[in-house]
Amino acid sequence: MRSKLRVADPDGRAEPIKFRFSKGSLERFPAPAEGRIFVYDELVPGLCLAVTQAGGRTFYRNGRVDGRPQRVRIGTFPGTSIEQARKVAAKINGQVADGQDPQEAKRNRRAEVTLGDVFNFHLEHFARLKKKTWREDERMFNAYLSPWKNRRLATIRTEEVQAFHTRLGTDHGQYQANRVIELVGKLFSTAAGKLGWKGDNPALAVDRFKEQSRDRFLLPDEVPKLLRAIDDCPDAAWRNYFRLLLLTGVRRANALAARWEQIDWQRAVWRLPETKSGKPVNVELAPQAVEVLEAQREIVTGSPWVFPANRSDSKSGHASQPDKAWRAICAAAGITDLRLHDLRRTLGSWQAIGGASQTIIGASLGHSPGSSATAVYSRLTQSTVRESVTKAVDALLAAGRAK
């Protein structure tokens, strides 16, 4: 073969070696004594194979774009077949004929932001600054969207977002599925508005689940079932976490991010430094809630978190995904359609059953009062609020026949 062919200079200064590529001819073509040589296919203009001194063989499309020499790597042989290389080279030839720069398109694809890039931008430049519930965005992304964090935006299609939404609705509830898809839509809008990304928003065409205002709370006959199921949970930390939600009415995110320094043991007060209202809130602790915290303190060593993460590589350092344990507890109790936030509603509902006013209930749950109620809130004493909370907790545990 060497007697019939002359070695080509990579930059085209010598007459190129050209023959019809076949698997056998490319495998047999000898390696150069040094450097590398290029041989060209007779069928597709510009398609060449670089053969190195070590025997490596790589397909390229070699040609000119706007008068400048340009070489685009296609793939290594034989992993990339001759037919695959010909198709890619022919496509590049078409792009060049249409006035496109294939390397520029390739650079754009490499530089295109991923979903994780956009979320980090969203968190840093918007959510933490302007959104009181930014921790919920972080939780949802880590819990449900982290498998997509390295996906380039252009690769995420409407049909797979719709299928993802349906799976979430089945596995984690329709309300949660809708919130996650809202976050996806927000991230694509942020990419388009702030990062210069051009493309469709795949979340816009997703059919959402219909939602109704929730009024779900634990009924008297459900309380003993749930308490027994919580007692049977094999993980002591999750047992204490769910008990604490029920006995305090705090939001799930606040409980997950609780620190020991927030607990005033002498006054039996849990100070939440940041809540949905954007303001700190004092949670009055019933004696039973204090007992739960004391039980949790006995199993936690060397951590500032009340509920530390099980894994040392956790970004936040605290527990973050109670849903699996919660679904198991509800299944064991035979209770359906009960969300963690319904435990917060349960405490308020049982306070109302016990005769507490809306003002007292709002104060105990950390609701922000309207301007007309500010003075009333300010007159509520610590003992008044705790008395209401303790009365509701006593009634709940009595209904459950639990200590």
N, C-alpha and C positions, 0 to 999 in steps of 0.2 A: 504493500500500500504506500509506503513512504517513497518509492520510486516514481509513483504517479502523482503525488501530492506535494505541494510546497507549504512550509510552515508559514502561518499568517502572523503578522505583527498585531498585537491586541488593539492598537490604535489605527489599524487599517493602512499602514504605510506600505505594506507588501501585499502582493496579490493573495487573497484569502484562499484557504483550502475549502473546497466545496464538494459535497457528494450527497447522495440521498441517504439520510439517516436510517439505520436499522439497528436493532438491538445488538446483533453480532458485530457490526462494524464499529459501533461505539465502544463495546466491551474490548475489542481487540486493538483499538487505536493505541499506539505506544505512548508512554509518558515521556516528556522531554527530559533532557539531561539536567536542566535547571529552569526555574521560573515556571511559566505556563504557556500553553499554546491554545489557539482557538480554531475550531473547525465549524463550517457552516452547512446548514441544510439546503438542499436544492429546491425543496418544495415550498417552504415558507421563508420569505425574505426576512433577514435579520436574525433568524433563530440560529444560535451557535452553541457550541459546547466547549467550555474551558477545561483543559486537562492539565493538572499540576504535576510537578516533579514527583510528588508522593503518590500519584495515581488517582487523586480526587477528580470527580467529573461533575460539572455544574452547568445547567442550562441558563442562557441569558438571551435577551433580545437586544441586539446591538444595532444602533442606527443614529440618526440625527433628529433633533427637535429644535426648530427655529435656527437651523444652521449649526447647532452645537452638538458634538458627539455625546451620546447618552447610552449607558448600559443598564438594563433593568434585570435584576436577578429573578429567575423563574423557579428553580428548584434543583436539587441534586439528582443525578442519575445513578442507579436505576429506580430510586424511590419515586421520582417523578418520571412517568413514562414518556416516550417520544410523542405519542398522540396528545397527552396532556400538555406537554411543552409547546406543541404546534398550535393548539387551541389558544393558549395564553398569548403566544407571540402574535398570532393573527389578530387577537383582540386589541393588543397594544398597537399594532399597525393601524387598525381602524381608528383608535383614539388619536393617534398622531395625524392621520389623514383629516380628522375633524378639527384639527387645531388644538387638541388637548395635550397637556404635558403629563405623561403617565407617572413620572416621578413625583410631580407636585400632588397628584391625586393620592399617591401612596403615602406621601408625607402627611397629607391631611388626614388620612385614615389613622395613621399612627398617633397623630396629635389630638384626635378627637377625644373629647372627655368621656369618662366612664360615669356610670350612675353613682359610684362611690365618690368621685371627684365633685360632682354636682351637690351631693348631700353634704359633704364637708364644707363647701362654699355656702350652702343654705344655712348650715348650723352656725358658721362663724360670722357671716355678714347679715343674717336676717333673724333666724330663730332665737338665738341667745340674746339678741339685742331688743327684739320687738315682740316676741311671742312668749307668753307666760307658761305655755305648756310645751316648751321646747324639749323638755326631758321625755315627753311622750313621743315626740317625733323620733328622738334618738332610740327609744325603746322599740318602737315599731320597725325602724330600719334595721336594727341589730337582730330583732327576733324574726322578721319575715323577709326582708329585702337583702340581707347580707350575701346570699348566694348570687345575687345579681350585681354586686358592687363593682366587679371588674368588667362588666358588660359595657361595650360602647353603645351610646344611645341609639345609633342607627340600626343596631342589631335587635333592638327590642320592638316587637311587632304587636299590633293591637290584638290579634287573635290569641297570642300567648298571655297577654295581660288579662284578657277576658277569662281564659281558662284558669289562670292563677287566682283571679278574683273568686271564681266559682269554688275552687278548692279551699280557699281561705274561709268562705262562707260555711262550707261543710265542716271543716276541722276546727275553726276558731270562732265561728259565729258571724252572722251577716253584718252586724254593726261594725265589728272589727275589720271585716273585709272591706267595707265601704271606706273606713278611715285610712286604711293602707293604700287603697287606690287613689284617694284624694292626695295623699302624700306623693305618690308617683306622679300624678298630674302636676302638682306644685313644682316638683323637681324639673320636669321637662319645661315648664313655663319659665323657671329661673334660668335654665340653660339657654333658652331662646332670648330672654330679655336681658340677661346680664353677661352671658359668656359667648354670645355670638353664634350659638349653634343654630343651624337651619335644618328643619325637619318637622315631621308631624308629631303631635302629642298623642301617643297611643292610649292614654287613659281617657281621653275625651269621649271616645265612642263606646266605652265599656258600659254595659247596662248594670246599673246599681240595684242593690236590693232595696225594696221599700221599707221604710222605717216608721215606727210609731213611737210616740213619747212613752218612756218607760215608767211604770208605776209598780214594778215588781219588788217585793220584799218577802222575807221569810214569814210564813204563816205559822201559827202555834204548833200545828201537827208536823211541820217540817223541821222545827228546831231540834228536837231530840235526834232525828235521823242524821242531820248535818253534823251535830256535835259528836255523835258516835263515829261517823265516818272520818271526821278530823282526828279523833282520838286514835283511830286505827291507821292513820297515815304513817308509813315507816320512817319518814324523815322528820326528826324532832324540830328542826328549824322551820320547816313548812307548817308543821302543826302550830307552832307559836305564832307564825306570821298570819295564818288565817284566823286564829283566835283573836289576835290583836286587831285585825280589820273589823271583826264583828263587835268587839267590845269598845272600840274607840271611834269607829266611823271615819277614820282617816282614809285618804285616797291611796290606792295601791302604790303609786310612784313614791309618795312621801314615806310610806312604810318601808319600801325597799331601800330607800336612800337614808334611812334613819341612822343617826350617829349616837353613841352613848353620851356624848357631851350635851346633847339636846334634852336629856332626861334630868329633870329636877326631882330627885328622889324625896327630898324633904317636903316639898310642896305638892308632890304627886302631879306634876305638870310636864307635859311634853311640848317643847317649843319647836314649832316648825319654822325654820328661817325663811322659807319661800314656798308659797302655795299658788294655786291657780289664780287667786285674786292679785298676786304680786306682792302681797303683804305677809309679814310673819303672823303666825297664829299660835295661841296657847291652847293645847288640848288638855282638858281636865280629865285625869285618869281615875276611873273607878278602882276600888281596891283589887278587883279581879284582874284588871288590866295590868296593874302593878305586879301582881303575882306572875303573870305571863312574862313580863319583861325580866323579872328576877330569874325565872326558869331559863329564859334564853341567855341571860348573862352567865349562868353556870356552864353552858356548853360552848361559849365563845371565849377564846383566849387570844390575846395579842392583836386584836383587830379593833379599829375605831368604829366599825360598822356593827349595827345591831344584827343585821342579816348579811354577813360577808359572803362573797362568792365562793363557790366550791373550787373553782379553778384559779390558779395563781396568775394566769395570763388575762384575766378579765380586765377590760379597759376601765370600768368604773370602780372595781374593787368590791362592789356589793352584789347581792343576788339580783337577777334581772328577769327571769322567765318563770313565773309561777303557774302559767296556764296549764301545762301538762299535769302537774300535781293537782290543780284545782278540778280539771275534768275528771280525774280518777276519783276524787272525793265525791263529786256530784253523782258520778255513776254508781259508786258504792252506796250512796244515800238514796238512790232512786229518785233524785230531784232533777228536773229538766228546766232549761231556760233560766238558769240562775248565774248571773255574772258576778265578778268580784265587786264591781261598783254597786251591785244590789245590796251588798252587806252594809255599805255606807247608808243607803236608803233605809235599810232595815232598822238601824239604830234610831234614825230620825222618826220612822214610823212608830216604833215602840215607845218613843218619848211622847209622841202625839196621843197614842192610846192611853198613856199614863196621865194625860191631862196637861202636858207641857205646852206652852204657847209657841207660836211660830218664831217669835223673837228669841226665845231661849233655845229652841232647836237650832236656829240659824247660828247662834253664837257658839253652841257646842260643836257644830260641824265646820265652823270657820267660814261661813258664808259672808260675803261682803254686804253690809246693810246699805240701803238707799239713804240718801241725804236726810229724808224725813225721819228715818229710824236711828240715825247715828246717836242721838241723845239717849234713846232707850237702851241701845247697846252699851253705852258708856256707863249706865247705871246698874247694869247686871253685875252682880258680885260673883267672885270665884265659887263661893259655896252654893249659890243658887244654881249655877250651871252644873256643877259637879253633882248636886243633889238630883237633878233631872237625869243626868247620864247614869248615875248609880242606880236610880230607880228603874230605868229601862233595862240596864244590864241584869239587875236582880230578877226582873220579870222574864227576860229572855232565858236565863239559866234555870229559873224555876220551871219554865215551860219545857226545857230540855231535861229536867230532873238531873242536872249536873251541878257539881260543886263549882 
